[in-house]
Amino acid sequence: MYMQCLFFGRLVQEKWIDLLIHVIQRMIDEKKAQKNSYIDQIHFFICGDWPYAKEIMVLAEQHSHVHFFGRCSKEQLVQKLASSHYTILPSRFLETFWLTALESLSTWVPVIWFQKWWSKQFIQDMFAINTYMTKDKTEHDALYDCIIKLRTMFTQERREKESNHALTIASYFDSDQRIKKLTEFLPTSQQNAKFLLVSDYESVLWWIETHVYHAQELLHKQWHECLVHWSRIQPWFFGSLKRKLLLLASGYNVYQRSEIQKLVDTYNPDIIWWHSTLRNIWRYGMKTPKNRNWHQRMTYHDLWYFTAFPHAVTSESLIPQQRNKDSFVSSHTFTATWIKRRIIQLAVRLKFFFVSKLRKNIQQQIDKHFVPSSFMKPHVHRLYAIPENKIYVFWHCLNEFFAAIKAWVSQWKEEAKQEQTNQSEENTSEKNTSKHNKKEV
């Protein structure tokens, strides 16, 4: 029986896709050297695109058990999850909340990852890469050992137990639980309130925008009006180029300020809920009239609010400890040429200036602050001088699509179990009939 492992997400270095590539290549090399044939017992499914697509295509050409599907739709991804036994998501940097792990667990598929930060509630010891690490072993060795151990212990009975436990974990983060959490944050006097959700870009590629869609779904379920404002942007290369160019002019974004102000005047919301603001809105876009008594919320989705290099943060110790320029600039060391290093330092200082201005807006305007994971609370308190009683943990949840898949998989499992029970009863009945006939003879 083959063990099937799935990776899905952006094929970028911070997601540590190169770690998985190294492990697969090691298995292929060991088979060529006739040391072992683990690669023949495991199928690897990889879904994603850019920039590591070429390396994975080479691996797929080297061995028939490595399958590369490129960028997949949600429907295609569900098909891959349905046929997978484990997902491998070895992200390198500090994730504030990894929605892909939750999507995997909701379809009964356990996740192999590092057991740290918020993932401690998701990852069992057996699936934690750091469980297999020692002084003499690197992360590559640990992931290799983890996959091999799961393969040697792999049975259908064990697979069913692991699947049930994965679904149990995912059930804590379904939309019903999140609705209960959401009602705690709403003003008690606001029934059928009008919400304005503001984020800088609309894109299906980033989990921030997925979260905004989820929030809109939940508010509609509670019979609240909800309007979303964001800018449409192209995916991949052109979208990345546009974001970087606009980022230079986002410190005092006059256009966004004008668009948001028009929307506020016409829609007249009761609550403004700010999401991502560091890519296009910034301080000037967040400014709202002071004579209004509306409530304002803010969600800190990622570490861009704390550090200049969020993708380089592999532990909490790398998050700046103080609210000053030196701490912000020196929060990460990098190697580059003299000219490139000076350009990066200038860009970091410019970002610190914009973040400092944005911090004042947040302190003055926002009355409730949301973070997706509890480890972020002390950092918001320390770096933005926000009282702890105004910071709330509001985790992400499954959207309607994966919630429906979760329900479908549960129903399918129950039907399969019932069919197996019926078959067992029929076999027992046939045996009893056969025994009775023999006695009569």
Secondary structure, DSSP 8 states (H G I E B T S, - for coil): --EEEEEES-B-GGGTHHHHHHHHHHHHHHHHTTS--GGGGEEEEEE--SBSHHHHHHHHHH-TTEEEEES--HHHHHHHHHT-SEEE----S--S--HHHHHHHHTT--EEB---GGGGGT--GGGBGGGG--TT--HHHHHHHHHHHHHHT--HHHHHHHHHHHHHHHHTTSHHHHHHHHHHHS-TT-SS-EEEEEEEEE-TTSHHHHHHHHHHHHHHHTT-EEEEEEEE---HHHHHHHHHHHHHT-TT-HHHHHHHHHHHHHH--SEEEE---TTTTHHHHH---TT---EEEEE--SGGGT-S-GGG--SGGGS-SSSSHHHHHTT------HHHHHHHHHHHHHHHHHHHHHHHHHHHH-SEEEESSGGGHHHHHHHH---GGGEEE------HHHHHHHHHHHHHHHHHHHHHHHHHHHHHHHHHHHHHHHHH-
